[in-house]
Amino acid sequence: MRTLPLLTATALTLTAAPALAADNLTIQETVLDRPTLVALGVQVLIADDDDRDARIDVRYRVAGAAEWRVGAPLFRVKPEKVELPVPQQFAGSVLDLLPGTTYEIELHAVDADGLDETWTVMGTTREVPGDPAAPNVIQVSDAGQLADALGAAEPGDVIELADGTYAGTWAIDGSGTAEDPIVVRGASTAGTILDGEGAGGNILEVYGSHVHVERMTFRNANRAIRFQTAGAEGNVVRRVHIEAVNLGIGAREDQLDFYICDNTLNGPLEWPYVYSDDGGVSANVDGIVVYGHGHVVCHNELVGWGDALKTHQDGARAIDFYGNITRSAYDNAIELDGSAGNTRAMRNLLLNSYSPLSFQPIFGGPAYAIRNVVVNVTDEQTKLHANSDTGETVGAIIVHNTFVSPNRANEVHTTDTAHDFKLLNNLYITGAEPEGGKTVDLTCPISDAEIDYNGYWPDGQFDFGAAGDWPDFAAMQAAGVFEAHGTLLGADTFASGLTAPASYMQVVTEADVALSQSSPAIDAGLALPGWMGGIEGAGPDLGALEFGCDAPHYGPRPEGVDESTPPPACGDSGGDTTSGETTDGETTDSPDPTGGPGSDGDPTDGPDPTEGPDPTGSGSGPTTLPTTGDDPTGGDSSGGVATDGTGDPGATGGSEPPGEGCGCRATSRPPAFMLLALLAFARRRRR
């Protein structure tokens, strides 16, 4: 294992000499991103390999266990296509891990030009946030007592609110610790109510770290909760209900390791009011926004927001969105915009969205969308767009998702090039008569994309812009450009009889996308061991759900259920198991070398680790420092105050003014990446 001191990117720039052209891969350093509860992200910083024929395979196991599991080969990041500073690297994620558990990750680099090297790193996932080790319970029953308790809060305090209505706005300046957080908890979610009485700012402002806000309702203000201090760590929002506000949960730059889970947020917007109705006036009426790295946003239910869930800092890493359900999104359901790598949208249910999954842009990747169910899409299923200030999107990995859309099965409309993205094992379903006769209208310029093993219905025109335009599925396959292993489906794809809505203006409340037993989607996928779900038959099925496996739980979980009590697995939930020990960089039983399609060592099988770099490590092994991102804009006083859970379709409140094109940020500054020094390597970057 290599571990070396850390220096800033500026220091490295002063000492690094340009590398000479060389084809043999040079391993410089292994970096673990900030751990989340269920994933570990890896970056292997490299030089050379100018012919890009190297790959890095992954195995992992619980520390001390006998058997290894095969993970996904790491993704080759191509920083010359990225507008912000990104080091030469392979990166990827190990997924579906247990919280609070130490794992050994084995990395095996092979280059036909001469390299064959194996090494291991250790990483530990975070635990589910818990109560203080030494709790000091403080009972409050009115607004004055609450203000006093918050003002005097110290590590270990558990401020318990009796049921009732507490009118006003509050702030908490104190910080807890990881072992003794400050907990502010209501007696019941429905019965403990913090009423902002129409305040133009925040009902609760949190300035410290390790503050837990739990089990209460926030209503009647511009925003419910905002974490106001840049760099704050370890804050929690859990089992909270938010209604009659224009903004749900907000944040500031460089914050770390938040846990925002099992909440219900009712926003001011009503479906089918969408972005195209007014050009984006309400694009930033945000549900949950996170800045920084290492955050977990899980099992929330959100209805009536502009962007329901979003990252909002350029260079973000190690952020997980999983188990959430969004029931209407005027703009994006999940926005990974500005991610640098190892950000993940996994196993979410997204109903009624203008453009549900946004990658605008990704700075090198990988940024993952895995096993999401997406039903009733107005415009683009996956927004592979550029940001005019920070460049085009690079490195989106879109695998095993189910899309059911009324107009077209898959469409992206932009003049900006989408680079190095993957569409594999997805289901794309639209109506029997797609708009303009086009089943696919993916007309953005495409660079180094891998589009294969996907299923489509119905047959129609497959328009991929300059890459090719074909009158039907058979002609597309015969051309040999895309979908050599794709599948044309029938009308009976789903056992429930689910079909695409006749119009996006319908309100879809539920969606059962379990496959029909006769569907050609069964066993039609590319084997990708470890990609969040197993194989029940001869091969993986297309789409988000494997035939014979129950759908995961979406939205808030019952009390007492969290990541430490995972649901029963269906099939083989990880990669293939292998035996063998690693000694002095060698292994006696090498990992399964089979990768998926493509070159450059891109991830094609195995569990997908995803996290962001962190100087504190939390027991995760060697790390880098987190990046910094664009300054957050205000928004506490913008827009009117909704007075009920339905709100006004014309609401303009937001965390920032409407940007250019679907909530893009109009201003940003490059992240200051913290890299490992004492190593001279060339950072290749093209502006």
Buried (B, 14 or more C-beta within 10 A) or exposed (E): EBEEEBBBBEEBEEEBEEBEEEBBBBBBBBBBBBBBBBBBBBBBBBBBBBBBBBBBBBBBBBEEEEEBBBBBBBBBBBBEBBBBBBBBBBBBBBBBBBBBBBBBBBBBBBBEBEBEBBBBBBBBBBBBBEBBEEEBEBEBBEBEBBBEBBEEBEBBBBBBBBEBEBEBBBBBBBBBBBEBBBBBBBBBBEBBBBBBEEBBBBBBBBBBBBBBBBBBBBBBBBBBBBBBBBBBBBBBBBBBBBBBBBBBBBBBBBBBBBBBBBBBBBBBBBBBBBBEBBEBBBBBBBBBBBBBBBBBBBBBBBBBBBBBBBBBBBBBBBBBBBBBBBBBBBBBBBBBBBBBBBBBBBBBBBBBBBBBBBBBBBBBBBBBBBBBBBBBBBBBBBBBBBBEBBBBBBBBBBBBBBBBBBBBBBBBEBEBBBBBBBBBBBBBBBBEEBBEEBBBBBBBBBBBBBBBBBBBBBBBBBBBBEBBBBEBBEEBBEBEBBBBBBBBBEEBBBBEEBBBBEEBBBBBEEBEBBBBEEBBBBBBBBBBBBBBBBBBEEBBBBBBBBBBBEBBBBBBBEEEBBBBEBEEEBBBBBBBBBEBEBEEEEBEEBBBEBBBBBEBBBBBBBBBBBBBBBEBBBBBBBBBBBBBBBBBBEBBEBBBBBEEBBBBBEBBBBBBBBBEBBBBBBEBBBBBBBBBBEBEBBBBBEE
